[in-house]
Amino acid sequence: MSFVLKSSFDYFSPLAYPTALEGGLSVDHLGHSSVRYRIVIFESGASEASPAGTFTHVFVTRATQKSCPIPGSIRAALVKLTEAS
C-alpha cells in the first residue's frame, strides 16, 4: 500500500476542455520505501509543457501504516521508468 506524501506542480499555460493532451511520466528518485515521479502534460503537438511537477509515494504496511520496502515487482516496474528518463 502507498500514500501520496507530497505533490507539487507549476502551471505555465492554461489548458481547457476539449483540448487534446499528451503526457509523460518518469521516476526522478527511487528510494528504499519511496518513489518520486515527474509528470509533464502538453497540449497535443506542443513542445512546451503546460503543467509540470512531481509527486512522491511512500510505501507502508497496511497494519501499521509505517514505511516499508517497495515490493520487488513494483520496484522492477519503477526501475524501467527510471531507465526511460
N, C-alpha and C positions, 0 to 999 in steps of 0.2 A: 504494500500500500504506500502511496506517496501523497504528500501535501505540497501545494504551491507555497513556497516560503517567501518569495519575493517576485514582483513583476515591475517592469519599467519600460515605458515606451515614449519615444519622441515622435511628434507628428510634424511633417514637413509640408504637406499639402492635403487639402480635403479630398475625400472620396465620398461618393453618394450612389445610392441605388438608382439605376440598374447597371452601374459601371462594372465591366468585366475585370476581374482581378487575377493576379498571379502572385505566388508567394514562395518563399524559401525558408527552410529550417535547417539549422546545423547545431552541433554541440560545441559550445565555447569552452566548457570545462567539465571534465568527468572526474569526480572525486570518489571517495570510498562509499559514502552514503548519499551523495547529492549530485545533481547534474544541472548545469546552466545551459539553457538553449538560447540561440539567437534566432530571431524571426524578422523577416522583412516582407513587406507587402507592396506590390507595384500595381498601378493601373496597367491593364494589359497592353504590352508593347512599349511601356515607358522604361527609360534607363535609370531613372532616379526613384528611390523608394519613397512612398508616401508616409507610412509609419514604419519605424524600425525599433526593435527593443530586445529585451531579454526576459526570461522567466526562469526561476530556479525551483526545482523539485527536490525535496528531501524524502528519502525512503524510510519508513518506520514500520515497526512491528504493530500488528493490529491490536494486540492485547495491551501493550504498554504505551504505545504511541511514542516510543523512544527511537532515535535513529538506528538504522541497521544497514549492513552492506547491501548494495544494489544487487538483486538476484542475477545470477550468471547469464540466463537467457536474455534478460533485459540489457545487461551490460554489453553483451555481444552485439545487440542491435544498435546500441548507442555508440559503440566504437565505430561502426560503419558510418554513422552520421558525423563523427569526428574526422574520419579519414576523407569524407567527401568535402570537408570545408576547404 
